[in-house]
Amino acid sequence: MPELPEVETIARELRPLVVGRAITGVWFDWPNQVKHPTPSEFSAGVRGREILDVTRRAKWLVLPLSGGDVLAIQVKMTGQLDVVDPSTPRDKHVHVVFSLDDGRELRLHDTRKFGRVALYRHDEAGRLLDSFGPEPLDEAFSALDFRRRLAARRARLKPLLMDQAFIAGVGNIYACEALFRAKISPRKRAGRLSRNEAAALNEAVREVLREAINARGTTRLDCRDAHGEVGEFSKRLRVYDREGESCIVCGTPIRRIVQGGRSTYYCPHCQKYRA
């Protein structure tokens, strides 16, 4: 599942390609990918609207349109957005196509059809986007804010960091990596963190996300950016998907446990569990 760095990369690279362009039509062959409203209402609602910007909220791409509505796109596990000439052949995995007024097409290529597109009124979009927690890279979200949110929770840290209502955009990969950098066990309960541990984790989350954005994300499965390029952060992963390999700090084999149905990778020496 693409996380904050992957979606941020797509937003940054898509922005100069589509901002200022009007959507002249939309085609799809898998109506279930239209999350809201009905497929016919969606088609009529986006037609003729100018794309004013491409931003990101949590793991969603957010495209404000002229008239006040918002086009929201979630690429999920295998989605890829491409802006191409209409003469470019469409393969069987292209399921949504937006025709643009300059003759190009914005295509959603999605092998497993997990991606979603939606059109929201301004007030509807506000309710959706406000349901997510704070953005971890927002300068207004301070270390003190982070510590206070942690102190109020009893959940174990790794699943909590992945809770989009707690903090936006962090998923499995970057939760594992941030906890390793902060030298904190993924099994520790949030409310048991010391002031120094909370500060270290806050900084580690920010650090790993910024590094991943600079590296264009971590490519897993079919995820690509708006130019079809792969992310390079997979070369810098310190614990994620490294079960049995030696820790780069102490040499202890990396372990994997399951939390909330997801794999958690950590170093049992560097991240000792202290209840």
Phi, psi and omega in degrees: 000120177304138179251190185311310183298321180293316181290323176298319178298315179298316181300313182296324183274335178282329186308305182291345182275332188234343181295133183092351178270145176261144177274119182264346179180167178219143178231142172210152179242006179223084186304335180296344178283349175272107185283324184194140350279228176288156179306319180292321177293323178298311182300314180292326185288328181270340185294128178086358182272140176272139176278116186270334182192167171229113180234185180224142170223120186056239180252018179256141166275134184238119181242097175296137181246157174300145183094349174101346179283166183231127173268122180245136182228130175242114185282333181054211197293316188238012182283144177217131178257131180230142172251114190222165172290142182297344178284347178295125183301139174269123175274178188292348182262004172275115187243343177223133180225124173258122175277134182252159187286353176263008177094349179273174178232140171261115187246140171258110177262121189213099185303317186258003175060032178273338183296156181222146171238148181209152176237122182239144166296163183304317181290325177294318179297321179299318180294320179297310186289330178286346180285346179273157177287184180298152174282123186295337180264001177289125182297337179287344179268099188274169175298326178294318177300315181299313181298320179295321179292321178295317185298335183273000185241146178256355183294156175289149194298314186299308178298327181295318179297335179272353180284112185292342175279342179272311177209141191270136167093345182274129178239204189297313185299307188281338172294314178299314184293320180293318179296323177296315181296327180277354180060044181237137179293138177293345181271351182292144179278141187303316184291351181264001180288141173283169177302316181293321178295318179298318179295319180295320180291319177302313180293322181294319178300311180297316182298312184291324178293317179296317179297320181292321176298315179298332179267007179068027174089184179245115182282121174234136180055239188258010184292129177223163177274188185292346177256007181079012182271156179266154176280155185253357186290343178301336179284348184249006180294133185260331178227326188299130177062028181241030181307130178085344178278160183285137174299136183289346180265310188241350179088353178293139179299135177290138179252159175234131171233169178249126177230124180059031179080005181238149179288134175242129180248136182199165175260118183292344178270309181289334183242056182302141179272117174237111186299000000 
